[in-house]
Amino acid sequence: MRVATAIRTKLEAALAPDSLEVIDESHHHAGHAGAREEGESHFRVEVVSSAFEGQTASPASA
């Protein structure tokens, strides 16, 4: 299973999101520590879910 698919599957099961984007940004990290030659090592995830209702944003993401 591709990493992006695994991330999507787990987030869908845990959060029942209204909106979910899993963006592979591995190409931005080529040559960095943790980057894999085949890619799928760095992702940006955007989730909108009622599971977050009532939560406040952390200063880093606000």
C-alpha positions in Angstrom: 0.0 0.0 0.0 1.3 3.4 -0.8 2.1 5.7 2.1 -0.4 8.4 1.0 -3.2 5.8 0.8 -2.4 4.5 4.3 -2.5 8.0 5.7 -5.8 8.7 4.0 -7.3 5.4 5.1 -6.3 5.9 8.8 -7.5 9.6 8.9 -10.8 8.7 7.3 -11.4 5.9 9.8 -10.4 8.1 12.8 -11.9 11.4 12.0 -14.7 10.9 9.4 -13.5 14.1 7.7 -15.7 16.5 5.7 -12.6 17.4 3.7 -9.3 15.6 3.5 -6.2 16.4 1.4 -3.0 14.3 1.6 -0.4 16.1 -0.5 3.0 14.4 -1.2 5.6 17.1 -0.8 8.6 14.7 -0.9 10.1 16.4 -3.9 10.7 19.5 -1.8 12.8 17.4 0.6 15.0 15.4 -1.8 18.5 15.0 -0.2 17.3 15.9 3.3 17.5 13.5 6.3 14.7 11.1 6.2 13.9 11.5 2.5 13.6 8.3 0.6 14.8 8.0 -2.9 11.5 6.6 -4.1 9.6 9.5 -2.5 6.6 9.3 -0.2 8.5 10.6 2.8 7.0 14.0 3.5 3.4 14.9 3.4 1.1 17.9 4.1 -2.3 17.0 5.4 -5.3 19.2 5.5 -8.3 17.9 7.5 -11.7 19.4 8.1 -13.7 17.3 10.5 -16.5 17.8 13.1 -14.2 15.8 15.4 -12.3 19.0 15.9 -15.3 21.0 16.9 -14.7 23.0 20.1 -10.9 22.6 19.8 -8.7 25.7 19.6 -5.8 26.1 17.1 -2.3 25.9 18.4 -0.2 29.1 17.9 1.9 27.3 15.3 -1.1 26.7 13.0 -3.2 29.7 13.8 
